[in-house]
């Protein structure tokens, strides 16, 4: 791993985006042990509500059991391995495999086996329930889970990133909700390209999104100049999280209806001046490894890996529950037009990632390192924002993202640990 990521010097070997063996190791050492985003709590109101998603490439079902406890199960029948739930979301009493009819209740127990009499007496139904994800926790309505049997708690794993997340998630005591369902699309590109950009990259905005900014800027003004000369900060977390945001006393929500409704004075009292001038309304962020969000339009998304050169993007729009319906709808439409699957900004980003991926397998190309040196050495405590920050135009959070990736890729996960030495081995 040391030859692939030089986070001190700011170099990345692009083999980390193309190599199949590295990808398989990512699934085992980066994704399986990490806290991964599953869904929003607003998607679950009654026992039996469910949502199917992925943790890495493992399909999982998220549901509320009879006691209204959130549970997550591997979406694979214990008989022949087919999915026991093929719907994206809904409500049910049982999850039944359509292959041979094995059925499981909301607690994951095997409750029905056709032709039960045909099995031997040693067959015990209690031994063949769904495989349950061992840990599932929420943070301000966001549901995360991990396969690690002994993880640090979610709040500890988020660390200083929680302060920046609260600028989007903690506007009032009512919290947030989902509007407009879940949008899904496929891109030709490695999942890390997207996660890294959302953690660290404001630099691309004035070039990649120039045409979109022209469309959204009043006639006679120069949007590129406004973006180029914008100042701000980039949060750099040792756990690989990252967030970048302009800092301006008059930061505001872009959707006019939302801006006119928001009580900025109340938000200053609740969140403090630094968050309102910075990460409240604008910028970009990633919670390591593959959950990202955009505060200005309420977009949250997960980058599902589908091999080293493909990803599925799953995106939600979240809004404050306390907002009137017309304000929620304005935010939904704004997000759809900008960062929906056909949004004027989203299309630019997808094109960039696909372009990078398309040429990265070339023999010479794959041997040329990539430069992540912008802002090298600029990381510091700026006195206003918690933790370490860099300049807005910087690769600092990207270097931290890959440093964390490198550490996890070099560290055996729980399932690779050797058995304990009991001292009872036969010396022969």
Number of C-alpha atoms within 10 A of each C-alpha: 14 10 9 15 22 17 21 13 13 20 18 20 17 20 19 20 24 19 14 14 10 16 21 13 15 20 18 20 22 25 24 21 20 24 29 24 26 25 24 21 17 16 19 20 13 14 18 21 20 26 22 21 22 18 23 21 14 12 15 24 26 28 28 22 20 14 10 14 11 21 21 28 20 22 25 19 26 18 13 11 11 15 20 24 22 14 12 11 17 13 16 15 13 19 25 21 22 14 13 14 16 20 21 22 19 26 20 20 18 23 16 15 16 10 9 10 8 9 10 8 7 6 11 10 13 9 10 16 19 23 16 16 19 15 18 20 17 17 16 14 17 16 20 20 24 23 20 18 12 11 16 12 12 20 13 11 17 20 14 21 25 16 18 20 22 16 21 26 24 19 23 14 10 11 17 25 19 22 17 13 11 14 14 14 12 15 17 20 27 26 25 23 19 23 26 27 23 26 33 31 25 23 16 13 17 18 13 16 18 17 16 17 19 15 11 9 13 10 9 7 10 13 20 18 10 10 17 14 9 14 13 20 23 30 28 29 24 16 20 23 31 33 31 30 28 24 21 14 11 10 18 20 20 14 17 13 15 22 16 12 12 15 11 17 12 12 18 16 10 15 19 13 16 17 23 25 20 24 30 30 23 23 25 24 31 29 28 27 25 24 25 26 25 23 22 22 26 25 23 21 23 27 25 22 24 18 20 23 22 20 21 18 20 18 22 25 28 26 24 20 18 15 15 11 9 11 20 23 17 16 26 23 16 21 24 21 15 17 22 22 20 13 15 18 21 17 16 19 19 18 15 16 21 17 13 16 20 14 11 18 17 9 9 8 12 17 13 14 15 13 12 20 17 16 16 17 11 13 18 13 13 13 9 11 18 15 18 20 26 24 22 24 22 24 27 31 33 28 29 23 28 22 20 21 22 20 16 20 19 14 11 15 15 16 13 10 8 8 6 6 7 6 7 6 7 5 5 3
